[in-house]
Amino acid sequence: MEFDLKTIEALAPDQASLSAASKLTRQSNWPRLEKNEELALVWGECQGSGSNPYRVVVDTGDHGYKCTCPSRKFPCKHTLALMWIAATAPASFTAAGSAPEWVNDWLGRRRKTTSPPAVPTPGAARKSIGEASLDDESATVEDAAAIERREAAQRKRAEDTRSSVAAALDELDQWISDQLRLGLAGFVDNSSDRCRRIAARLVDMKATALAGRIDEIPSRLMGLRSEERPDAAIRELGKLVLLAKAWRQTPDDAELRRLVSTSESREQVLANPHAIQVESLWEVLGEKIETRRDGLVSHSTWLLDLKSAAPRFALLLDYFPASAGRRSNAFTPGDRFVARLVFYPARQPLRALVAERRGDVSSGQWPDFSFGAADPLAAHVAHQDTAPWLTDCPVLLPPGAILLDDRGDAWWQSTDDPHGIALPIADAVNPTLLGLDLAATAALWSGSRLHLLAAQSGFGRLDLS
Amino acid sequence: MNEIEQTGLATMRDCWITGGTSFELAPATWKEFAAGAGPDERERRLLAIAAQALEIALRPAAPKTLKRRAPLPELALPMLPERLRPLLRAALKHAADARGKSRVVALVASRGFVLHPMDWMPAASDQTSPDVYAPWIDWQASVDGEKHTSREQLTAKNWDEFYPAARRSALADMRRTAPAVARQLIETKGSSEPAEIRLALIALMHFGLGAGDVPFLKSLSADRSGKVRELAGRLLARLGEHGQPGDGGPEEPTAELAAFITEGKSGFIRRRTTYAPAKLKSPAQERRRAELFETCNLVDLAARFGVTETDFIGAWQFGADNNVDILVSRMVAASGSDTAVTHMADTLAAEGGKPAPFVLHLMPRLDSRRQRDLIRLILKDTHYLGVLSLAEGVEAGWLDWADLTNGKTLPALCAAVAGNDEAVKRGADQFLETLGFFATAAVAEKLIGDVVAAGMAPAAPSLGLLRLNASLAGP
């Protein structure tokens, strides 16, 4: 390790970064801390405010670094915290024989700096590690009256939001009726403008989450063949009607509030005594990183519970601004780890947070989930029965294969039911996949297309995301 | 969903597509849910029911003509262990071109493993991958997948049961052990194949080429394809057979080429003949000479000067014109007899220094001892390290530490790594990748240590193939 606190002080962009980094130096924030002295690297995974951990790697030789967080400060607090731990508690790092793939990826892309490392910046004198360490102790204590005033203001804001969202949903209802009256053919052709307009109104009226969903309708429709789009429009708009009705019935329902206005914070979910907690062995099935029309990037990581009798999934979901640039993946598909997950309360709990990660496990086959002979989309139907407003549903498909139709589009079909159900696949598939028998396939069913995540085959695990 | 509901849904759907109210068209049971509300609310309720019906009760209609590919065959070697796949992917990612990737594949195959099909697949037109991949090449080439790759002996009877790559692989093996049997098969079955396949089949005859092949090769002078005729002529030339005799006039290609070569004398006491490229007057003449070197055979050119192939090569003044030297090397590689090829390799290797890299063109025709000797010679000097990346047909994983340290190569490499010249560093990166293919696992590991000590980033991508090589040392 070639860090000292002076170097970290010099590298920090400002005092605030150092203060923030000092709070992250507790080992509980770092489920993984590893080093490779031959490669002169330290790396780790920091559980930040998002669902996905941030991956940080630092070159101890030239102090080059990379963090997957969306911060615009360089180095960010996670990088500084990793350096800080390396300087003060090097024993916290486990020696690793080789660097993981995400570290190798970064090394492959980076350009080595030729300038000497850690030149103190002019403002360095105003930053102090000692001061940052004291920040924790100088937290101010609020008096009871101030707490009361703050809570009253919160209640008022919540009430205002509720009225505003109710008005937004009335406007949405009217907008849906207008689309039916004007014709869905026109809506499909002009969905981009029409959805943008109502989404902007909903944002103004604090139905932010719903606005984001409506903004994505055009791209969901355009992903389908033209003859499928009217049916898809009926499904999309009908689900909005159902969601609006459900919210009006129980506006305080956490799941509905999350889908219509805003989501609860990480801390609120972790503190919620009713939130389901599952400690198990999880496998990372795959990731989806999509830039949305509202300027946010949604980062979904799908996990499979390897210890439950029936397939159980979890979704780690984060949003960050697209302007923060491309972000590396938080996990590598196929990673397995023991962790305690806390699920956001919902009728079909799916979105979750990693509350505690205990350690990595080597990969292997999936357990035998003993698929029934019934409908491969039974899980989707069950989801729709309890939460009909949901769009994407994770499914684990029984033994099958990928086939091509006359247009060259790919379909998944069950091995045991070659003349029955076949599910169309959203994207072009790797041609090699057409020759593999899939013992089990994990995918997302969107109601009209299958988005493949991973599969097990005679050639082992296949990463399809 | 019953039939009435399905019909109702279809008419409602049509109504909504064009615009309007669908309440009157809805099935009676659906109407019950919507009744009692205003017109807009009724439509929204029906829309919600229709959405759920579409979501749950209806499934995409599967086309009747879904096509299933034949299962991807398993290969004869085991798959690369899962823990090494990240290293492999890093090495493949860093390999700049198809040649680089095929070296990664060849190195892994030389250690007894094959790649995972999702990491790499040979193309249908691949003819350079290790033979173990033949079933995958055939799988790539097949569309309907009716045939099966047979592990039986290839015969005229089961010829059609073999895919082209498996057939090619079987014929190559047969040419090494029983060349006459293989020739008879090519002779019997090849004539009915299209020109492209016929050409590939005739090309296989360079394995175990012998005097017994002459009558068949001569019979190909009447082949429909010009390329087949040309290839047969080259193979005959390798056997010392002269091409079609011309009239010997200046228009005859070999005569024209000979006119572009100057015959001279050297030595004071023992006068000996020399051949050197003539000074030409225009680029057009140089282009013409290059074309003639590509099409003429060594045996004919030597005969034109009244000498044997080896005498001609011995008298050629290597070093006078680099470009013409390369052309001569390529002509020898394409049409020289085995004796001429080894003579040229040995002559140039014995001279060492500058001309030696030209022998790289002969590599595919040299035995592995000569290939290794030549590469050792090039490594001893530091001037031509770059050309090593062009060497083809060389085995993987044999270079010892002594080969690398028996000269200035290693110090030069470490100096390049430690220096600040970006162009030299890029050259060093490319050379390290080449060494990643040639080196034994132990050398790969030791070399990584040395270049890292010299200042290279320990995880530099250019060390990717060396790292993979080192990790493939043993179980």
Interface residues (C-beta under 8 A of the other chain):
Chain A: N36 E38 L39 A40 L41 D59 G61 S98 A99 P100 E101 V103 N104 L107 G108 K112 T114 D173 Q174 I176 S177 L180 R181 L182 G183 L184 A185 G186 P230 D231 I234 R235 E236 L237 G238 K239 V241 L242 K245 S363 L377 V381 Q384 P388 A401 L403 L404 D405 D406 W411 Q413 G420 I421 A422 L423 P424 N430 P431 T432 L433 L434 G435 L436 D437 G447 S448 G458 F459 G460 L462 D463
Chain B: R13 W16 I17 T18 G19 G20 T21 S22 D40 E41 E43 R44 R45 L47 A48 I49 A50 A51 Q52 L54 E55 I56 R59 P60 A62 P63 T65 L66 K67 R68 R69 A70 P71 L72 E74 M79 E82 P86 L87 R89 A90 K93 H94 H116 P117 M118 M121 W139 N420 V452 A457 P458 A459 A460 P461
